Amino acid sequence: MELIRSIHNLRPKHRGCVATIGKFDGVHLGHKQILTQVKAKAKALGLPSLVILFEPHPAEFFVADKAPVRLNPLATKLEYLAQENIDRVLCLSFNSKLSQMSAVEFISQLLVEKLAIAHFVVGDDFRFGRGRDGNFQLIQKQGEKFGFGVESTLTYKIGGERVSSTKLRSLLASNDFEQAANIAGRAFSITGRVMHGQQLARTFGTPTANIKITKYNPPLRGVYAVSVITAQGECFQGVANIGKRPTVSGVKPVLEVHIFDFSGDLYGQKLSVEFKQFLRAEQKFADLDQLKQAILNDIEVAKKFFATRNQ
């Protein structure tokens, strides 16, 4: 999959494609159906498939901390799109200049002049452009004017309910990881590289792998039973805390994972942490002794969860 970062990196070779546009947060089964539409049309026309993304999400640009939490950072999203065999991804920097572009300018300058799209797959509720003045009907009219086809995305439902990123966030917020996996098509996970931390848990006899969370607000907070998959494909069980670590005056969210029955150096390695069961909310303890006891108790509860599930 080719990643094109910003309009300025578009070249003549990128003209001619079948495209779609959106946040694709979570790349869930609803998104996969859209991608299937795009790929089918691209194959029929003998053209590359293209997904257009914004970074940051427009809501993050306009309302910052009030924006919905992200299901995945950009790097994970790109990995998921690559797994779907999309040919190209155009990642547009959402900034003040782009936010002031009208819908008609967006279509004429990007979709027509730069990309020369042959077909556009987009939701009939999609709004875009300065003041959100663009909608599906406008795209259809512009398609007739410039000669590209326009197709509405199909709704994907499970149990009669539409699959969406909003629904996936809701399921994660209620710690329904089984149903979240059903609509995402995979277990919810956070992937990142192990960094050096304070090594406080090591003094408790419960060493943790610390994974830094950057540039996005994760949808989970608290302590969880987890599965941990290494870059080599090895799978372990463990317990994880995701949060700001209030007992030690943490500021930014960090994912800390204690892997059961593991010895070895994980620094710099890439781990994928799959969340299986909520254990408790993150809390501030009066002292380190109380924190240590809580961690030991979390480990016991997580081990009992996995033992029960494996019976």
C-alpha positions, 0 to 999 in steps of 0.5 A: 500500500502506498501512503501519500502524505498531503496534497503536495506529494500528489504526482501525475501518476496518482491521477485516475482512481476509485476513491472513498473518504472518511475517518475510518476510525477502527476500520470495523466491519462497516468500513470493510464493506465500504472498502469492498465496494471501492475495491470491486469498482476499482477492479472493474475499471482497472484503476487503483483504489484510494482512501482519503483520510484527514490527520488530525480528525476534523473534530480534533482540529475544531474542538480539541479535547471535546472530540470523540476518543480515537479507537486507533492512532494513525499508524494502526489505522494504516496497518488495518487498511493495508491488510484490506489490500487498499492500493493507496491512502492519501492522508491530508493535513487538516489545518486552517487552510484546508478547513477554509476550503469550500466543498466545491473547491475541494471537489474541483481542486483535489478530486478532479484536478489532482486525483482525476477520480473516475468513481467516488464511494461516499456515505449519503450523510457525509458533510464536508467543506467550509461550514459543512456546505458539501453533501451527497447531493452536491457530490452527485451534481459535481460528478455529473459536471466533471464526469465521475461516478458517485455511489453511496456506501452500503450500511452494514448491520449486525442484529438489525443495528448499524455498525459504526465507530460510535457504536464501537466506542460505546461497547468499549466504554461499557467494557463489552469486549466480546461484542466490540470484537464482533463488530470490529472483526478483531479483538480491540488492541493497542499496539506500540513499542516498549519504552523505558519507564520508572521501573517502579513495578519492578521493585514490587516484583511485578515488572511491566512493559511500558507502551507510550501512547502518543497523539491520540486519546485512547478509549479505555481507562483502568485495569484489564486482563489482556493478551499480549502478542509479540512481533514474533507472534508469541502470545502471553497472558497478563494484566494491564493498566492504561491511564495517567498513574495518579499515585505517582503523579503521572500526566500523560496516559501510558499503557503498562503491561505485566506479562505472566511467566515472562522473562526477557528484554522487551525494550524497543520491541513492538507489542500488541495488547488485546483487552479481554476483561475489565478488572477495575477503574484506575485510582489514586492510592495513599502510598506505594504499599497500597499500590503494590497490594492493588497490583498483586490483587489485580494479577490474581484476579486476571489469572482467575479470569483466564483460568475460568475461561480456559476450563 
